Amino acid sequence: MNLQGVGAVVTGGASGLGNATAKMLASHGAKVAIFDLNEEVGVKAAEEIGGKFFKVNVADEDSANAGFAAAEEAHGVARVLVNCAGIAPAIRIVNKEGVPHSLDAYRKAVEVNLIGTFNMISKFAARLIAAKIEGEEAGVIVNTASVAAYDGQIGQAAYASSKGGVVGLTLPAARDLAQHKIRVMTIAPGIFLTPMLMGLPQAAQDSLGTQVPHPSRLGKPEEYARLAESIIENPMLNGEVIRLDGAIRMAPR
């Protein structure tokens, strides 16, 4: 897909993987809408790339509908959706004091990471289908899972299972939307230098990086964006999950 002049939506686009992807899309001439809850950072991020910011809760239907309507008014119907919004709680199923995992915390992870992804997919696809785009390809959806979907560590029950749901959603979503010429792909990143990890001491960051076989370092958000770019450009990539992890296989802790 040629991105010049194409409407694109990036959830979680205010920072991290989403922000790198928003910058990549804008650099190719796409008209980018950032959906995020962090209004202060999101507005600045959108201004930097000549895009638009919309405060959207991805897990809320009304918020999603309002966001897509506003983005469409500004940029026309979106033909690219990249889902990067997510949360990563670290809670054991039963902690050392014998207290069980909060059900609310588990539910929140599933609501944002899995239900939020599905919510964005369905709302995006409905508007794109209604637009009746001509040609071989109408649009592309890129979701974000995690290597935790396969190698979930201690304390990652909520996160890993929510991301496992995104993995499981990929193929049936691609099959559902194939008749409408919409592709669905998922990237499963390994350990990347996101704002959460940037808060760690440099020694801790270096230690995490050494766990990656090659290259033995933390992934860069720009490398996620480059894979998203390749997915968007290659029409035969559909219904698959790609690990972007330097061959890491996560240890239990």
C-alpha positions in Angstrom: 0.0 0.0 0.0 1.2 3.4 -0.9 0.9 5.5 2.3 0.9 8.9 0.6 -2.3 10.7 1.7 -3.7 7.6 3.4 -5.6 8.0 6.7 -4.0 6.0 9.5 -4.8 5.4 13.2 -2.2 4.4 15.8 -3.5 3.5 19.3 -1.0 4.1 22.1 0.7 6.5 19.6 1.8 9.1 22.3 4.9 7.1 23.2 7.0 4.0 22.7 6.2 1.6 19.9 3.1 3.5 18.9 4.9 6.8 18.7 7.7 5.4 16.5 5.1 3.9 14.2 3.2 7.2 14.0 6.4 8.9 13.0 7.1 6.3 10.3 3.6 6.6 8.8 3.8 10.4 8.7 7.3 10.2 7.1 5.6 8.3 4.2 2.9 10.9 3.8 0.1 9.2 5.8 -2.3 11.4 7.6 -1.9 10.1 11.1 -4.4 10.1 14.0 -3.0 9.2 17.4 -5.5 7.6 19.9 -4.2 7.7 23.5 -5.3 8.6 27.0 -2.3 10.7 27.7 -3.6 14.0 26.3 -0.6 16.2 27.2 2.0 13.9 25.6 -0.3 12.8 22.8 -1.1 16.4 21.6 2.6 17.2 21.4 3.4 13.9 19.6 0.7 14.6 17.0 1.9 18.2 16.5 5.5 16.9 15.8 4.3 14.8 12.9 1.6 17.1 11.6 -1.1 14.7 12.8 -4.1 14.8 15.0 -4.6 13.6 18.6 -7.8 12.2 19.9 -8.3 11.1 23.5 -9.6 7.5 23.2 -10.2 4.7 25.6 -9.7 1.7 23.3 -11.8 -0.6 25.5 -14.8 1.7 25.4 -17.2 1.5 22.5 -18.5 5.1 22.7 -15.0 6.4 23.0 -13.8 4.3 20.0 -16.7 5.4 17.8 -16.1 9.1 18.7 -12.4 8.8 18.0 -12.9 7.1 14.6 -15.6 9.6 13.6 -13.3 12.6 14.5 -10.3 11.0 12.7 -12.4 10.4 9.6 -13.6 14.0 9.6 -10.0 15.2 9.7 -8.3 12.7 7.4 -10.9 10.7 5.6 -11.6 7.1 6.2 -8.6 5.4 7.8 -7.1 2.6 5.8 -4.3 1.6 8.2 -4.7 0.7 11.9 -1.8 -0.1 14.2 -2.8 -1.2 17.7 -0.1 -0.4 20.2 -2.2 0.6 23.3 -1.6 -1.8 26.2 -0.8 -2.2 29.8 1.6 -4.7 31.5 0.7 -5.5 35.1 3.2 -7.7 37.0 1.2 -9.6 39.7 1.6 -13.2 40.8 -1.5 -15.4 40.9 -0.9 -15.8 44.6 1.7 -13.5 46.2 4.2 -14.4 49.0 1.7 -13.3 51.6 -0.9 -15.7 50.2 -3.1 -13.0 48.7 -4.7 -14.0 45.3 -4.4 -11.9 42.2 -6.9 -9.1 42.0 -9.7 -10.0 39.6 -10.1 -6.4 38.8 -6.5 -6.1 37.8 -6.8 -9.2 35.6 -9.9 -8.0 34.0 -8.3 -4.6 33.3 -5.4 -6.2 31.4 -7.8 -8.3 29.3 -10.1 -5.3 28.7 -7.3 -3.0 27.4 -5.0 -5.5 25.7 -7.5 -7.9 24.1 -10.9 -6.4 24.2 -9.5 -3.0 23.3 -7.7 -4.5 20.3 -10.9 -6.2 19.1 -12.9 -3.1 19.7 -10.5 -1.1 17.5 -10.5 -3.8 14.8 -14.2 -4.0 14.5 -14.9 -0.2 14.5 -12.1 0.5 12.0 -13.2 -2.3 9.7 -16.9 -1.3 9.7 -16.0 2.2 8.5 -13.6 1.0 6.0 -16.0 -1.5 4.5 -18.7 1.2 4.2 -16.2 3.3 2.2 -16.1 0.7 -0.6 -12.4 1.2 -1.5 -11.6 0.0 -5.0 -8.5 -2.1 -5.9 -6.8 -5.1 -4.6 -6.4 -3.8 -1.0 -8.7 -1.8 1.1 -6.7 -1.6 4.4 -4.3 -3.2 6.8 -4.5 -3.8 10.5 -1.3 -4.4 12.6 -1.8 -5.6 16.2 0.7 -5.8 19.0 1.1 -9.0 21.0 4.2 -9.9 23.0 6.6 -12.8 23.3 5.0 -13.2 26.7 2.1 -14.7 24.8 4.4 -17.7 24.3 7.0 -17.4 27.1 5.0 -15.7 29.9 7.1 -15.2 33.0 6.3 -15.3 36.7 3.9 -12.5 37.5 2.7 -12.2 33.9 -0.4 -14.3 34.0 -2.7 -11.4 33.2 -0.4 -9.8 30.6 0.6 -13.1 28.9 -3.0 -14.4 28.6 -4.3 -11.1 27.3 -1.5 -11.1 24.6 -2.2 -14.7 23.9 -5.7 -13.7 23.1 -4.4 -11.2 20.5 -2.3 -14.0 18.9 -5.4 -16.2 18.8 -7.5 -13.4 17.3 -5.1 -12.8 14.4 -6.0 -15.6 12.0 -9.8 -15.6 12.4 -9.9 -11.8 12.1 -7.9 -12.1 8.9 -10.3 -14.7 7.6 -13.3 -12.7 8.6 -12.1 -9.5 6.8 -10.5 -11.1 3.8 -13.7 -10.8 1.7 -13.5 -7.0 2.4 -9.8 -6.8 1.3 -8.5 -6.0 4.8 -5.4 -7.7 6.0 -4.7 -8.5 9.7 -1.2 -9.1 11.1 0.3 -9.1 14.5 3.8 -8.3 15.8 5.0 -10.0 19.0 7.9 -7.9 20.3 10.5 -9.1 22.7 12.2 -6.7 25.2 12.0 -3.2 23.8 13.2 0.1 25.0 9.8 1.5 25.9 9.0 4.3 28.4 8.4 1.6 31.1 12.0 0.2 30.6 13.5 3.6 30.2 12.6 4.2 33.9 15.0 1.4 34.9 18.6 2.1 35.8 21.1 1.7 32.9 22.6 -1.4 34.6 19.2 -3.0 34.7 18.6 -2.1 31.0 21.9 -3.6 30.0 21.2 -6.8 32.0 17.9 -7.2 30.2 19.6 -6.6 26.9 22.2 -9.4 27.5 19.4 -11.9 27.6 18.8 -11.4 23.9 20.9 -13.8 21.8 21.5 -11.4 18.9 21.6 -8.5 18.7 22.3 -8.6 22.4 20.5 -5.4 23.4 17.0 -4.0 23.9 14.9 -3.6 20.8 14.4 -0.1 19.5 10.9 1.2 18.9 12.0 2.3 15.4 12.7 -1.4 14.6 9.1 -2.2 15.5 8.0 0.6 13.2 10.2 -0.8 10.4 8.4 -4.2 10.6 5.0 -2.5 10.6 6.1 -0.6 7.5 7.1 -3.9 5.8 3.8 -5.5 6.7 1.8 -2.6 5.3 3.8 -2.6 2.1 3.7 -6.4 1.4 0.2 -7.5 0.3 0.9 -11.2 0.9 1.5 -10.8 4.6 -1.8 -11.7 6.2 -3.1 -13.7 9.2 0.3 -14.3 10.8 2.1 -13.4 14.0 5.8 -12.3 13.6 8.1 -12.5 16.7 10.4 -9.5 16.7 12.7 -10.5 19.5 16.4 -11.2 18.6 15.7 -15.0 19.1 15.0 -14.6 22.8 13.0 -17.2 24.7 12.0 -15.8 28.1 13.1 -17.6 31.2 10.6 -18.1 34.1 11.8 -14.9 35.8 
